[in-house]
Amino acid sequence: MGRFKLFLPLIILLILLPLFYVGLRLDPSAMPSALIGNPVPEFRLSKVANADEFVTEANIGDQPVLLNVWATWCFACKAEHPYLNKLAEQGIRIIGVNYKDERSAAQKWLRDLHNPYLFSVYDDEGRLGLDLGVTGAPETYLVGGDGVIHYRHIGVVNDKVWSETLGPMYRELEGQ
């Protein structure tokens, strides 16, 4: 029994090593979403730009759109923002979800860093984020013209993400 106790840590390590190996090979941005194939959740939120103007999921429209969750407190969002501006200049439709933020800070951000969004909703309590299954900002959802979520990307949208994943899917939805 005494020798068994001596080898117990080694046995535990040998059991855990394959689990660690598999875990390190997983893509943390490839988290599945229960909403893929389902419509954008219902919401009624004010716009960041105007607290008296409300929008709903019906305002997303009948064309493909990127639904981008962002916040001024999010460092990765600041890195992503110039690329979103570039996409908007190319005619890509983007709607923002300002997540758990201060309205005045969000307004200043959009004024100073330019506004790539058709509009941005103010989700100060995070209810829409919760309904979307947001784990943090930034997250981007590809929504078809039918209002159905087709893809979820966790993390920064950059040239690689756009050219390899989101862009081809967006263009395919545009053609439908």
C-alpha positions as CSV (number, residue, x, y, z in Angstrom):
1,M,0.0,0.0,0.0
2,G,2.9,2.4,0.8
3,R,4.4,2.0,-2.7
4,F,1.0,2.7,-4.3
5,K,0.8,6.1,-2.6
6,L,4.3,6.8,-4.0
7,F,3.1,6.2,-7.6
8,L,-0.3,7.8,-7.3
9,P,0.8,11.3,-8.5
10,L,2.3,9.7,-11.6
11,I,-0.8,7.7,-12.3
12,I,-3.0,10.8,-12.0
13,L,-0.6,12.7,-14.3
14,L,-0.8,10.0,-16.9
15,I,-4.6,10.1,-16.8
16,L,-4.7,13.9,-17.1
17,L,-2.1,14.3,-19.9
18,P,-4.3,13.2,-22.8
19,L,-7.0,15.6,-21.5
20,F,-4.6,18.5,-21.4
21,Y,-3.3,17.6,-24.9
22,V,-6.8,17.6,-26.4
23,G,-7.7,20.9,-24.5
24,L,-4.7,22.7,-25.8
25,R,-5.6,21.8,-29.4
26,L,-9.1,23.2,-29.2
27,D,-9.9,26.6,-30.7
28,P,-11.3,28.9,-28.0
29,S,-13.1,31.1,-30.5
30,A,-15.0,28.1,-31.9
31,M,-17.6,27.8,-29.1
32,P,-20.9,26.4,-30.4
33,S,-24.0,28.5,-30.1
34,A,-27.4,27.2,-29.5
35,L,-28.8,30.1,-31.5
36,I,-27.2,29.0,-34.9
37,G,-30.2,28.4,-37.2
38,N,-32.5,30.4,-35.0
39,P,-33.8,34.0,-35.3
40,V,-32.2,36.9,-33.5
41,P,-33.8,37.0,-30.0
42,E,-36.6,39.6,-29.6
43,F,-35.5,42.9,-28.1
44,R,-36.5,46.5,-27.7
45,L,-33.5,48.7,-26.9
46,S,-32.7,52.4,-27.4
47,K,-30.0,53.5,-29.7
48,V,-26.6,54.5,-28.3
49,A,-26.9,57.8,-30.2
50,N,-30.4,58.6,-28.9
51,A,-32.0,57.3,-25.7
52,D,-35.4,58.2,-27.0
53,E,-35.2,56.2,-30.2
54,F,-35.9,52.5,-29.8
55,V,-35.3,49.6,-32.2
56,T,-36.2,46.0,-32.3
57,E,-34.9,42.9,-34.0
58,A,-37.2,43.8,-36.9
59,N,-35.0,46.8,-37.6
60,I,-32.1,44.5,-38.6
61,G,-33.6,44.4,-42.0
62,D,-33.9,42.0,-44.9
63,Q,-30.2,41.8,-45.9
64,P,-27.3,40.0,-44.3
65,V,-25.7,41.9,-41.4
66,L,-22.9,41.5,-38.8
67,L,-24.3,41.9,-35.3
68,N,-21.2,43.1,-33.4
69,V,-21.1,43.1,-29.6
70,W,-18.7,45.8,-28.3
71,A,-17.9,48.0,-25.3
72,T,-15.6,50.9,-24.5
73,W,-14.1,48.9,-21.6
74,C,-13.1,46.1,-24.0
75,F,-9.4,46.4,-25.1
76,A,-9.9,43.8,-28.0
77,C,-12.9,45.9,-29.2
78,K,-10.5,48.9,-29.7
79,A,-8.2,46.7,-31.7
80,E,-11.1,45.4,-33.8
81,H,-12.8,48.8,-34.4
82,P,-10.5,50.1,-37.3
83,Y,-11.2,46.9,-39.2
84,L,-15.0,47.3,-38.7
85,N,-14.7,50.8,-40.1
86,K,-12.9,49.4,-43.1
87,L,-15.6,46.8,-43.7
88,A,-18.3,49.5,-43.4
89,E,-16.5,51.6,-46.0
90,Q,-16.8,48.6,-48.3
91,G,-20.5,48.4,-47.8
92,I,-20.7,45.6,-45.2
93,R,-23.7,46.1,-43.1
94,I,-22.9,46.1,-39.3
95,I,-25.2,46.7,-36.4
96,G,-23.6,47.2,-32.9
97,V,-24.7,46.0,-29.6
98,N,-23.0,48.2,-26.9
99,Y,-22.7,45.7,-24.1
100,K,-22.8,46.7,-20.4
101,D,-21.4,50.1,-21.0
102,E,-21.9,53.8,-20.2
103,R,-23.9,55.6,-22.9
104,S,-21.8,58.7,-22.8
105,A,-18.6,56.7,-23.1
106,A,-20.0,54.8,-26.1
107,Q,-21.1,58.0,-27.8
108,K,-17.7,59.5,-27.3
109,W,-16.0,56.3,-28.7
110,L,-18.1,56.4,-31.9
111,R,-17.5,60.1,-32.3
112,D,-13.7,59.8,-31.8
113,L,-13.0,56.5,-33.5
114,H,-15.7,56.8,-36.3
115,N,-18.9,54.8,-36.4
116,P,-19.0,51.7,-38.6
117,Y,-22.6,50.8,-37.5
118,L,-25.9,51.3,-39.2
119,F,-27.0,51.8,-35.7
120,S,-25.9,50.6,-32.3
121,V,-28.3,49.5,-29.6
122,Y,-27.6,50.3,-25.9
123,D,-27.6,47.0,-23.9
124,D,-26.6,48.5,-20.6
125,E,-28.1,45.6,-18.5
126,G,-26.8,42.9,-20.9
127,R,-30.2,41.3,-21.5
128,L,-29.7,41.0,-25.3
129,G,-26.2,39.8,-24.7
130,L,-27.6,37.2,-22.3
131,D,-30.2,36.1,-24.9
132,L,-27.5,35.8,-27.5
133,G,-25.3,33.8,-25.2
134,V,-22.5,36.4,-25.2
135,T,-19.5,35.3,-23.1
136,G,-17.6,38.6,-23.5
137,A,-16.8,41.3,-26.0
138,P,-16.1,41.3,-28.8
139,E,-18.4,38.8,-30.4
140,T,-19.9,38.9,-33.9
141,Y,-22.9,37.2,-35.2
142,L,-23.7,36.7,-38.9
143,V,-27.4,37.3,-39.4
144,G,-29.1,36.5,-42.7
145,G,-31.7,38.7,-44.4
146,D,-34.3,36.3,-42.9
147,G,-33.2,37.3,-39.4
148,V,-31.6,33.9,-38.7
149,I,-28.2,33.6,-37.0
150,H,-25.9,31.7,-39.3
151,Y,-22.5,32.0,-37.5
152,R,-21.0,33.2,-34.2
153,H,-17.4,34.5,-33.9
154,I,-15.8,35.0,-30.5
155,G,-13.0,37.5,-30.6
156,V,-11.6,40.2,-32.9
157,V,-12.8,40.3,-36.5
158,N,-9.7,41.0,-38.5
159,D,-8.5,40.4,-42.1
160,K,-7.9,36.7,-41.6
161,V,-11.3,36.1,-39.9
162,W,-13.1,38.1,-42.6
163,S,-11.3,36.6,-45.6
164,E,-11.4,33.0,-44.4
165,T,-14.7,32.7,-42.6
166,L,-17.1,35.7,-42.2
167,G,-16.6,37.2,-45.7
168,P,-17.4,34.1,-47.7
169,M,-20.4,33.4,-45.6
170,Y,-21.6,37.0,-45.8
171,R,-21.3,37.0,-49.6
172,E,-23.1,33.7,-49.9
173,L,-26.0,35.1,-47.8
174,E,-26.0,38.2,-50.0
175,G,-26.5,36.0,-53.1
176,Q,-29.5,34.2,-51.7
